[in-house]
Amino acid sequence: MTRAARHHIPLLALLVLLAGALTGLTTARPAHAAVSTSITLDGTRPGLVFDGVGAISGGGGNSRLLVDYPEPQRSRLLDYLFKPGYGASLQILKIEVGGDTNSTDGAEASHEHIRGAVDCDQGYEWWLAAQAKARNPDIKLYGLAWGAPGWIGGGNFWSQDMVGYLMAWLGCAKQHNLNIDYLGGWNERGWNAGWYQNLKSTLAAGGYGSIKVVAADSGWDVADAMAADPGFKNAVDIVGTHYPCGYMTAFTSCPSTSTAQGLGKPLWASENGSEDADGGAPAVARAINRDYIDGRMTSYINWPVIAALYPNLHYNTAGMSVAPQPWSGHYSLGKTTWVTAHTTQFTKPGWRYIDSGSGFLGGNRANGSYVTLKSTNGSDYSTVIETMDATAAQTATFTVTGGLSTGQVHVWSTNVNSSSPGDHFVHAADVTPSGGRYSLTLQPGTVYTVTTTTGQGKGTATSPPAAPMALPYSDDFETAATTTSPKYFADMNGAFQRVACGGGRSGSCVRQMAPTTPIRWTNESYSAPYTIMGDGSWGNYTVSADAMLEQPGSVEVLGRVNLQATNNNGLNAYHFRVSDTGAWSIVKSDTSWHFTTLAGGTTSALGLNRWHRLSLKLQDTTLTAAVDGVTVGSATDASYTSGQAGLGVTGYQTDQFDDFALTPGSAPQQHIGPVRSGLAGKCLDDNAGSTANGTRVQLWDCNGGSAQVWWWGNGMLRLGASDGKCVDVTGQGTSNGTLVELWDCNGGTNQLWTPQPDGSLKGVQSGRCLDVPGSNTTNGTQLAIWDCNGGSNQKWTLP
C-alpha cells in the first residue's frame, strides 16, 4: 500500500476499495478506476465572504395561504422554513414590496394605495418576516418591488415618488420592529442609474445608511453599466442577478462575467429556483455550490420560499414545501428543504469560502461539486458535496491544515434519488481524521455535509391528510383573519381588504382598495382586480355575495374557477357581472383571456352606494344568475365542470362585498365514458390502453374497453379518470396535421379543448379542431388538429 493508504480509512470506503479489488481478480477486463479526489482544506487561504442562502416570499402570492393555516400546522411549516436546526434554516428572507398588481401567482397589497395614505398593516409579508425573525433573530431581510400603485410618478416607476414609497415602506418595517438589511429596485425590469444614486443618498439622509442596495435583480449587464459609471457603481453595494444557471434548467453551470467580478462587490444569485419542491432538488443542490465555483456568487436565493398557493396556479409546487390546503392543514415537505439545509444548518453568513476546498470532483463537473466554508472562529469548517450527476461511487480524501480543526467530523447525507423521508438529512457517520486526513466514499445522487460543527437537527412534525373543503361555506367578514385579507381569499390583481362597511351598512365588509391601474409587472391582456378562494374539486354549487358599487362600473361573482395561465394571462372561469346601470351578463373566460358572453340582459339599476345580492348557480351545464333573489337569466355551457369561487371588479374601482356564501348543489353528472366520433361506430381510443407519454391517440371501433374510457372536465380529456393522462397536441404544435398523443397533464393550452356548438373540439392553443385525418375510418388512425370545418370527422360526443 502507498503511504496515503496506510492512514485511517472509514469502513465504508474500505469496503468499496476491497470490492473493487475482488472484481479485478475475477474478470479478464479491468474495471475503470473509481474517481478519487484529493481536497486540501487550508484555513490560511480563505476565499470570499459567504452572505447566506435564502428564499423569496413575493413575486407573488406564493406565501398567501400560509397565514391562514391552522395551528399547529402553521407553526410547523414556519419552523421547517426558519427555525435553526430543524429544516431549511433559511438565512435570508426576501419579501415583496407590494404594489396591488399581479407579480406571478397573485398580487401583493400595497402599503400606500393612495398618495399619503400609508397603512402598515396591509398584506402578510410583515407577518411572515416577524415569524422568521422570531425563529432566527439573525435572518437577513431583503425588500424588492415587482410593481407599484398607479399614482407613483404618473406611471413612471423610476421616479422620486418611488423612492419616497420605499422610504414609507421602511417606516412600516420599523413599526413592525423589523430592520431591513437589503433593498432592490424593480424586479427584472432593468435599472435607472440616477434613480439608484437618488435612492442611496435618500437612505443615508433618512437614517437608513446601513441598508445595502442591490442592483438590478435582472441580468449581468448591469455590471457593465456600473463599470462605465462610477456614480452608479458607488450607489450599489451588491450585484444581484437572476437565474445565472439558466431558467428552469438542471443548473449545471452557473457563470458570472469578468466585468462583474472585477467590480469588487459581492455577486449574488438574487433569484434562482422556480423548481418543483421535490423534482427540483438536484438543480438546487448543484446551484448552491456552483454559483460560487463558477461565478464567485456568495448568496443563493430561491424563488419561492413555499408553495402556499392554490393548485390551479402555475407555480403551485415550487419552493421548499407545498401547502395548498389551509382548511385541512395538509402540507408536504420538499426535498429542496433538505438539500438547502445541507448548507444553511452548517454555516452562517460571515463565514468564508476556502477556495482550495471548492471545486469539481475529479476535476469534472459531471462527477459533482464541493465547497468548503470556514467559520469566523478560525477553526470550524463545513464542506458541502453534491453528486447529482455521478453514475458510480467515488472517493474523496481530505487534508486539513492551516489552523482548521483536525478533530472529529460529522457526516450528514441526503439521498436525493430516494422518495423516503428516512433517507433525507441523515446523520450518517462520524469520522476521526488521522494525521489531519480522512477519506469518504460518495454515492451518486447524494448531498453530503462534512462538518466540525454540532447543533443540527431534523424536524419530526407530520402533516394531517388532505381533505376537500366542505360546503356549505360562508363568511360575513365580521371575524378578522390573521391579516387584513379575508380568510382563504387570494388576490390575483388589486387588493381586497377587510374594512368598515359603506353604504349605510354596519360591521365589516371587503373592499377592493386599489383606485387606479397599477404600474404592472405582468402584461396580461385583462388586468382587472379579482380574488379567488376554495377547493378546485367543487362542481355544482351556488356562489353569492352582497355587492355595493362606489363608482360606475361592474362587479362580479366567479364560479368554477380552475386553470390560470402563467402570470395571470388567462383564467378558465364563469363570471356573473352586473353594472350600476343594471346591465348583466354570464361570461366565460379562458386561459387566453378570451371572453364569451353566454347570456345577458338588463335588470333594475343597481345604482351607487346601495347593497344588492348577486348569485350564480352552477348545476351541471346550466348556469343561472340572480339579483336580489330574482333570476335574471341562464345559460348552458359544458366547458368547465368544477373549480373555485371568487369576487371581482371589472376595473380599478373601490367597490365592496359582504356576506359571501357557497351552497352545494345536487350531485353532479358523471362526465366519464366513451367519446364518440361523428364517423359512425368509431370512438376516441388510446393505443393499447398504454399510459406511456407519447402513446398514439387514435380512432377505433367503439368497444367499451378501458382504452376508450375518458374523463371530461375543465377543458381536458383524461384517460380513465380525473387523475389520468391528457389528450395532448404533440410538441405544442399549431399547424394543420400536428398529431395528438397522450401525455402527463400539465395545464398547457395544448391540452385544453373548447366544445363548439357544432360538436367539434377546438384546441385552445392552436384554434384548430380535433380531427380524424382525411375522414379515414381505419382502426388506429392517429388523430391530429386541423382547421375547423364542421365535418363529421371533427364532431365528438363527450361523455
N, C-alpha and C positions, 0 to 999 in steps of 0.2 A: 504494500500500500504506500501511497505517497505520504509526505509529511502532513499535508492538509487532511487526508483521510483518517489520520490517527487521532484527530481531535474528536470531541463528543459529537455524535450524530444522533438526532432523535430516532426513536424506534421506527416511526412511520417511514422516515426517509431511508433508514437502513433496510427495511423490508422491500422497499421499491428497488433499491440497488441490488439486493440479493436476487429478487425476481428477475431482474434484467440479466444477471449473470447466469442464472439457471437456464433461461431461454437461450442464451448463446451456446450452451452446451448441447442443446437438443435440435438445433436447426442448422442446415448447411449454409444458409444465407444470413449473415449477422444483421440484427435489427438496427435501425437508425439510432444513433446515440440520443438519449434523452437530453432536452435542453437544460443547461446548467448556467446559472447566472451568479456572478460574484458581485456583491454590493458592499461598498465601503460607506459606513456612516461616520463621517468626520465632523465632530462638533466645532472644529475650528474654522470650518468653511461654510458658514451659513449663506443661504440664498435670500430671496425676497421675503418680506413680512407677509404672513398669512392674514387675510382680512375676514375670513369666515365663509360658511356655507349657509345659505338661507333659502327662502321661498317667498312667493308673491301672493298676497290677497288683493285682488283687483284685476282689472282688465279682463272681464269684470263680472261680478256676480258669482264668482266661483265659491265664495265662502258663505253665501247668503243663508242657506238652510241650517248652518251650524248653530247659529244663535238661537234657533227655535227647537233644537234638540232637547229632549227631556233629560233630567238628571237620573242616574249618574252617567249616562252615555255621553252627554256633552262634555263633562269634566274629563272623562276618559279620553275622548278624542283630543281635547286640548293638551292633556298630558302626553299623549303619543306624539304630538307636534312639538311641544316646547319644553317639557319637563326634563331636566338633565338626568341622564342615567336611566331613561325609561323608553324612549322611542327615537324619533328623528332628531331630537335635541337641537333644534334649529338655532343658529347663531345670529341670523339677520332676518327681520320681517319687513318686507317691502309692502306698503299699503297705498291704495289709490286715493288720490285727492279727487273726490267725487265731482262730477260735472253734469249730472242729470241726463246723461246720454249713454247709449249703448257702447260698451267697450269690450265686447266679445260675447259673453253669455249672460249679459244683463247690464243694467245701468246702476251706477253708484250715486247716491244722493249728494247734492252739493250742500255745503255749509252756508252758502250765500246765494239763494235763488234770485234775489233782487238786490241791487246795489245797496250796501249799507245795512241790510237786514241779516246779520250773522246769527246763525243758530248752530251752536257747537254740539248739539245732541242728535244731529241728523246721521242716519246710516248706522252701520255696525262695525266700521273699521276701528273706531276708538275703543269700542268694547273688546274687540279681538286683540288690539295692541296692549290693552291693560291686562288681559288674561295672559298674554305671552310674557309680559314683564313680571307679573305675579309669580310665574313659574320659573322664570330665568331673568333675574334683575340685570344680567349682563348683556341681554339680547340687544342688538342694534336696530334702530328703526329708520326706515328709508321711505320718503314720500315721493310720489310721481303722479302727474296728471295725464289722463288719456283724453279728456275733453274738458269743457268749461261752459258755464252758463252763457247765454247769448248776449247778455249786456256787456260782457267784457270786451273792451277795445272795439266796440261796434262790429264784433265778429272776428277781430284780429287777436289771435292768441298771443302773439309776440308784442305785447303792449305793456304799458305801465300798469294798466288795470290788472293784468295777470300777476305781475309782481306783487301788487297790493293784495290780491286774492290769496296768494300763497302766504303772505305775512299774516293775514287774518286766520288762515288755516293753522299756522304755527301758534297763534294765540289760542286757538281751540285746543291744540295739543297741550299747551301749558295749563289750560283749565282742567284738563284730564290728568294732570300731573305726569305728563309724558314728555320726554326730551327727544327731539328728532335729531338723528346723527347725520343723515344724508338726505339731499334734496335734488331732484332732477328737474327737467324742463317739460317737454311734450313727448310722450311715448311714441317712438318710431315715426316721428313727423319732422325730422331734420332739426335744424337749430338756427338761431339768430345770434351772432357773436355779440352784438351790442346789448341784446337782452340779457345774456348771461353775465356780462360785466355789470349791468344795472342790478341784476339780482344779487350778485356777490357784494356789491357796495351797500345795497339796501339791507342785506342780512347783517353786515357788520354794524351799520348805523343803528339797527333795531335791537342790538344786543344778542344777535344770533351768529356771531362771528365764528363760533366753534363748529357750525354746521358745514359739512363738506359738500361741495357742489359736484354733481355728476353730469357729464355730457357724453353722448347725446341720446343714450338709450336707443341706439339705432345701429349704424354700421361703423367700420373703422375709418371711413372717410372724414369723420370729424377730427381725427388725429392729424390729417393733412392740413385741415383748416387751422388747427391750433398751432401747428409748426410754422405756418406762414403769418400768424397774427399773435404777437406777444401779449397783447391785451387780453385776447380770448384765452390764450394759454394760462395766463395768470389768474383768470377768473374761474378756472376749472381745476378741481382737486383730483378727480378720478375720471378716467376714460372708461365709460361703460358701453359695451356693445351687446347686441342681441344675436343669439344663435351663431356664435363663431364656429361651432362644429357642424353647421348646417341645420336646416329646419326639418323636423320630423324624420331624422335620419338615424343611423346607428351611432353617430357621434364618435367615429373612429379617428378623426383628425380635427384638431381644434387650434388652427393657427391665428396669430395676430399679424401685425405688419411691423417692419423695421422702423417705420416712422413712429408708430405708436410706442414701441419700446424705447425709442430714442427720446421721447418727451420726458422721461424720468419721473413719470407719475404712475400710481397704481393703475393697472388694467384689470377690468372686471368683465366676466360674463354676466352682465347685469340682468339678463333674462335668457334662460335656456330651458329646455324641457319640452313642454307641450306633449308629453308622452304618457301613455297608459300607466296607471299606478303599479300594475304588475308587469305587463309586457314591455314597458319602457325602462325597467330597472337596469338591464345591461347597458343601455345607452347612457343612463345617468352615471352608472359606475365608471364607465370609460371617461366621460366628460369631466367629472370632478378631478380626476388625476391629470387628464391630458390637456385641460385648459392651462395648467401650469407647465407641463412638459413641453407642449407645442407652442404655446402662446404667451407664457410668462404671466398668465392671469392669476390673481391672488384671491378671487372670490367667485364662487359659482352660486347663482340664484335661480332656483327652479320655478317655472310657471306651470301650474299654480301651486298654492300650498295644500289645497284639499279640493276634492270634487264634491262639495256640499251644494249640489245643484240638481235640478230635475233631469231625469234621463232622456227627455226629448231634446235637450240642448246639445250642441255639437261636441264640446269637450267634457262630456259627462263622466269620464273615468280617468281624467288626467290629474296628477297630484300625488301626495304622499299616501292618501287613503280616499275612500269613496263613501259618501254619507248622503244618500238621496231620499231618506225616509224619516223626517223628524217625528211623524206621528207614531211610528213603531220603535224608533230608536235604533234601527238596524244600520250597521256600517260594516265595512271591510277594510282591513289594513293592507296596503300595497307593499310589494317587495321594495318599492322605491324608498319606503320608510327605513328599511334596514340597510340598504346599500348607502344611504345618506348617513346613517348612524355610524357606519364604519369610519367616517371622518369626524363627524361632529362630537361623538362621545369620547374621542381620544385626543382632541386638540382644542385649542382656544385661539380666538383672534389675538394677534400679537406674537404668536409663535413664529418661527422662521423655517422656511423650507431649507433642506440640506440638498444642494444640487448633486453632490456625489451619490446621494441616496435616492435619486429620482431618475427614471428613465424607462426603457422598454426591456422586458425580459428577453435575454439572449440577443439584445440589440435589434429585435424585430417586433414591431407593434402587433403583429398577429398573435404573438405569444402572450400579450398582456402588458400592463404597465405598473409602475410603482412610484410612490412619492414618500418622502420622509420629512417629518416636521419635528423641530426641536423646541422644547419648552423654554419659557423665559427664565426658568431656574437653572438653565445651562446643562442639566443632567438628563432629564426625562426626554424620551422621544417616542414617536409612533410612526410606523411605516404602513401605508395602505397599499394593498396589492390587488389588482383585478386580472383575472384570466378569462375574460368573457369569450375570446375567440380561440383559445387554446384547444387543441384536439387530443392532447395526451398530458399525462403528469409530467412535471418538470421540477427541478431542484433550484433553490436559491440559497446561497451561502453568504452570511452577513459577517462583516468585520467591523467591530465597534471601536472607535478611537476618538481622540480629541476631547476628552472630558465627559463624554456621554456615559451613562450608566452601563456597566458591564454585568449588572445583576440580572435576576430572573426576568424573562419577558413572558407576557401573556398573549396567547394566540386566540383570536376570535375569527369566526368564519360564517359566511352565508353562501349556501349553495343556491345560486340564482336559478339553476335549471330545475330545482325541486319546487313543487307546489305545496309541500308540507311545511307548516309554520315551525315545526320542530327542527327544521334544517336552516332556519333563518336566525342570524345573530346569536350564534352559539359560542360559549367559551370553550374552545376546542381542546386546548392544551396549555401547559406552562413549560417553558424551556429554559434551562440554565446554561448560559454560554460557558465555554471552556477557552480560557485564554483570549477572551473577547470575541470568540467566533461561535457561530451556530448555523445549522442548516435546517431548511424546511422543504417538505415536499408539497407542491402546489398542484391541486387538482383543477381540471378545466371547469369553466363556468362558475367560478367562485370568487368572492371578495374576501380578502383576509385583512385583519389588522394585527400587527405585531407591536406590542407596546410595553413600556415600563410603568405605565400609569395604572391606577385602580379606580374603582368607583362606578364602573359601567354596569348597566343592567338592562333588563328587558321586561316591559310591562306584561302583566298576565291577564288584563281585563279581556272579557269576551263579549261579543255582540249578541243581542237578542235576535231572534229570527225575523226575516222580512215578513210584512203583512200588509194587505191592502188597506187603504184609508176608508173607513166605513162611512156610509151615507145612512141617514141624513146628516148634514153638517150645516152649521150656521155660525155667524159672527156678527154681533151687533156693535162691535168695536168699543164697547164700554170698558172692557178689561184690557189694560195696557199690556202689550207684548214686551219682550226684553228691550227692544229698540223702538223707535218711532214708526217703523214699518209694521203694517198689520201682520199678524201671525200667518206664516206659510206663504204669503204673497211675495213673489219675486218680480221686481220691476224689470221690464225689458227696454223701456225708454221712459223718460220723465221720472218723477219722484212721487210716489203715493204714500202720504204721511197721515198718521192719526192726529186729528186736530179737533178743536171745538166746532160743533156743527154750525152751519149758517142757515139762512132761510127760515129763521124763527124756530128752529128745532133745538131742543136742549140735548145735552150729552155729547158724545164723541162720534165723529164720522171720519171718513177717509177722504182726503183732498189731494188732487194732483197739483203739485206745488210749482212746477216749472212754467212760468208765464210766457216764455219766448223760446223759439227754437235754439238749442244749444250750439256751441262750437263742437262739431261732431268728430268722432274718431272713426266710426264706421261709415259706409257710404250706401246703406240700404236705400232703395227707392221709396220706401214708405217708412217714415221715422216717427210717427205719432206715438204718444205715450200709451202703454198698456202694461198690465201686470197679470201674472198667471199664478195658479196655485193648484195643488191637489194631485190626484192619482191618475196616471195615464191610462189605467185599465177601466176607468168609468165608461160605461156605454150609454145606457138610457137613463136620463135624469133631467131635471129642470133646474136651471140656474136663474136666480132672480136677485134683484137688488133695488133699493131706493136710489134715485139719482136726482141731482139738482144742478142745473146749468147756471153758471155765474156770468157767462158771456155767450153770445150767439155761436152756435156750432152744434156738434152731435156728441152724444155719449153712447156707450155700447156695453153689452154683456157678451162674453165669448163662451162657446161651448165646443166640446170635443177638440180641444187644442192638443195637437200632437207634434209632429216633427217640425222643428225650426231649422232653417238653413243656417250655414255658418255666418257668424257676425250679424245675425238677425236679418239676413237677406231674403226672408220669406217665412211664412208660417202656414201650416195646414190647420185651418180652424173655420168654424162658423161664427158669424158676428150678427147680433141683432142691434141695429143702430136706430136711434131716434134723435131728431134735431129739435131745437127750440120751436121751430115752426110746425112740428107735428109730422114732418116727412119721416117715413120709416122704411127700413129695408132689412131683409135677411140676405146676408152676403157670405160667399165662400171665398177664402183666400188660400193661396198655395205657397209652396216653398220658393217661388219666384216673385212673390207679392203681386200676382195676378188676381184681380178681384172679379168674381162673377156674381151678379145680382140674381138671386133665386126668386125673390118676391119683393114687392114694395108697394107703397101707397102713402096715404096721408090720414092722420088721425087728429084729434084735437091738439092744438098747440100746447107744448109743454111750458113755453114761456121761460122767464128767468127767475131765479131765486124762489122757485116753487118745487116741492118734492113730488116725485111720481115713481110708481113701481113698474120696473121693467122685468120681463121674464122671457126666457127661451126654453121651450120644452123640446127635448131631443128623444124621440121614440122610434127606434129602428130607422127607417129612411124618411120619416115625417118630422119636420121642424115647424113648431108652432110658436108664434110670437104674441105677446100680450102687453098692454099698457094699462096700469091701474086695474088689473084683473079682467080686462075685456080683450078678447082675442082680436088682433088686428089683421092677421093673415097667417098663411102657412106655405110651406114649400116641400118638395120631395127631392131628396138627393142621397146617393149611396156612396159618396166619396169617402167619408170619414165615419168610422164605426165606434170609435172610443177616443177619450182624451180628457184633458183637464178643463177647468173653467177659468174665467178671468173677467177683468174690468178694463175699459179703455175710454180714451178721449180722442177724437179724430183729429185734433190739432192741439197746439200748446195753449190750452185754456185751463184755468184753475177751477174745475168742476168737482163736485162732491158725490160720495156714495155712502150708503148706510144699509144696515140690516141685510147683509149678504146671506143668501141661503141656497142650499143644494138639497133637493129631494129626489129620492130614487124613483125611476120609472119601473115598468113591468119588465120581466126578464127579456133580454134581447134575443133576436133571432140568431140562429147559429149560421154564420157565413163560412161554412166548410163543406166541401164536396167537390164534384167534378166541375170543370169549366168547359162548357160545350161550345164547339165551333159552329159557325154558320154553315160549314160544309157538313152535310148530313152524316150522322153517325160517327163523327170524329170529335176527339177531346184533346185538351191540353195535357201533355204527358211528359214525365221526367224519365229520361232514358234509363231503363233497367231499374228504376227506383233508387238510383245512386244518390248519395248526399255529398259526393265529392265536388269541390269547386270546379267549375268548367263543364259539368255534365250538360249534355245537349237537352234543351227544352224543345219538344217536338210535337208533331201531330201523330195520333194513333187512334185506332178503333176504340170507341168507348167500351170499357170492360169492367169498370168498378174497382179496379185494382188500386193498391196503395200509391202507385206512381201517378194516379190521376186524382188524388185527394189533395185539394188546395184550400188554404185558409185565406179569405179575403178580408182585409181591414186596413183602413187608413192609407189607401192607395198602393198597398203592397200585396203581391201574391206569394204566399209562403207554402212550401211543400209540407203537407201533413198536418201542421198545427201552427198556432200563433208564434211559436218559437222556432219554426223551421227556416230553411234557407229560401232566398228570394229569387224570383224571376228577374234577371239582370241583363241589360244590354252590354254586350262584350266591350270591354275597354272604354266604356263611356262614349262609344261611337254615336254619331248623329246622322250619318249618311245612309241613304237608301241601301238596303241589303245587309246592314250590320246585323250579325247573328245574335240570338238570345240564348242565354245559358243560365244555369243555377249557380248562385254564389252566396257567400255569407252576407246576411243583411247588414248594411252599414249606413242606411239612411240616405244614400246618394240619390240624386234625382234620376239617375239611370235605372233605378229600381222602383220608381214611382209611376203609377198609371192612373189616368183620369177617365172614368167611364163617360162615354158620349151618348147623346140621345139616340143615335142610330145603332147602339150596341157595340161600337168599337172601343178599344182601349188606347188612349193617346199617351205616349210617353212624355213625362213632364220635362225631361231634359231636351229631347230631340224635337218634340212636337209632331213626331211621326207615330203611326199606329202599329200595334202588334199584328203581324201579317203572316199568312201562310204563303210562302213564295210561289208565284205562278199558279195559285189555287191547286197545287199538287196534293192529291189525296193519298199518296203513297205513305204507308206507315214508316215513321222515322224521319219524315221531312222536318228539318230543323227550322224553327220559327225565326223571323227577322223583323226589322222595322222598315216601314215604307210610307211614302206619302199617303195620308188618309184619303180614301176614295169611296168609302161606303160599300165596298164589295163584300160579298158573303164570306170571302176569305179573311176579312178583318172584323167579323162580327163574333162576339163572345157572350155567352150567358153565364154570369157569375153565380156562385152558389148562394 
